[in-house]
Amino acid sequence: MPSDVSVRPTTGDDQAHVLRTVREAFSGGFGDGREEVEIVEAVWSLARPVAAGDLVAVSGDEIVGHGLASPGRLDGSTVPGLAPLAVRPDRQGEGIGTALMTDLLRRLDRQGCPLVVVLGDPRFHGRFGFQPSGPLGIHYPPIGADSPQFQVLQLGDHRETSTGNYVFSWEAPVK
Ligand SMILES: CC(C)(COP(=O)(O)OP(=O)(O)OC[C@H]1O[C@@H](n2cnc3c(N)ncnc32)[C@H](O)[C@@H]1OP(=O)(O)O)[C@@H](O)C(=O)NCCC(=O)NCCS
């Protein structure tokens, strides 16, 4: 990670800057970032980020990246889902996304989370040990039963044996 960047929990004052960062990161050939912004707003409005699973990367007084984990459901268990992970376009490729992901996973591991899921490019997430979820019997139907984009990571010595269809927090809020 660049020496001018640090990672810390998101505060209420960061929120407008985070939404802009998310929109910019996901704007381009494949979308306008609206869907990802709505996910972040939905998780915040439910007041349901996983504790310490809402992090910003900061350079000076600027937000340059953001990562969010929220509690989804799998087979009756609460399992964190990481989404979205965003780095401001002009700061991508400097290690900031790696730093955010590493910090998020470390915090989730410390909390004793046995399993984390993510929806994204396996070439990026595979670097952290994420694997396609299908062989573990975990599926995310909206993108097809066995899409390699939906991935899981087992943390530490913890073991999670739940299988089935995953539901992100914003799709069916935990009561
Ligand atoms: C994906 C993203 C979060 C990565 O953050 P980043 O700070 O650019 O990534 P890093 O600098 O830590 O890159 C780490 C490595 O992953 C690679 N990488 C980055 N984004 C990648 C992607 N989308 N697919 C495959 N590899 C990727 C980098 O090339 C780098 O590889 P290297 O070390 O061999 O050079 C960022 O590029 C981004 O916000 N992209 C747009 C939004 C998005 O796609 N988010 C992820 C889905 S939730």
The ligand as an ORCA input file, in Angstrom:
! r2SCAN-3c Opt
* xyz 0 1
  C     -10.921     -4.331     -7.973
  C     -10.311     -3.201     -7.143
  C     -11.060     -3.056     -5.826
  C      -8.858     -3.576     -6.851
  O      -8.257     -2.537     -6.112
  P      -6.822     -1.999     -6.537
  O      -6.327     -1.085     -5.488
  O      -6.881     -1.480     -7.931
  O      -6.006     -3.366     -6.532
  P      -4.508     -3.612     -6.113
  O      -3.635     -2.478     -6.527
  O      -4.454     -3.995     -4.682
  O      -4.227     -4.834     -7.080
  C      -3.815     -6.065     -6.648
  C      -3.663     -6.950     -7.869
  O      -4.937     -7.319     -8.392
  C      -4.997     -7.006     -9.760
  N      -6.348     -6.543    -10.036
  C      -6.896     -5.403     -9.681
  N      -8.169     -5.338    -10.102
  C      -8.417     -6.502    -10.752
  C      -9.546     -7.049    -11.404
  N     -10.713     -6.396    -11.502
  N      -9.419     -8.262    -11.951
  C      -8.258     -8.929    -11.869
  N      -7.158     -8.478    -11.265
  C      -7.234     -7.271    -10.713
  C      -3.954     -5.928     -9.977
  O      -3.497     -5.945    -11.321
  C      -2.879     -6.332     -9.019
  O      -2.088     -7.360     -9.551
  P      -0.477     -7.310     -9.470
  O      -0.138     -7.148     -8.009
  O      -0.069     -8.628    -10.026
  O      -0.093     -6.142    -10.286
  C     -10.321     -1.839     -7.896
  O      -9.556     -1.965     -9.082
  C     -11.706     -1.345     -8.229
  O     -12.278     -0.594     -7.449
  N     -12.241     -1.733     -9.400
  C     -13.560     -1.312     -9.832
  C     -14.647     -1.886     -8.941
  C     -14.578     -3.413     -8.820
  O     -14.492     -4.112     -9.812
  N     -14.593     -3.904     -7.547
  C     -14.455     -5.329     -7.247
  C     -15.726     -6.061     -7.202
  S     -16.620     -5.822     -5.670
*
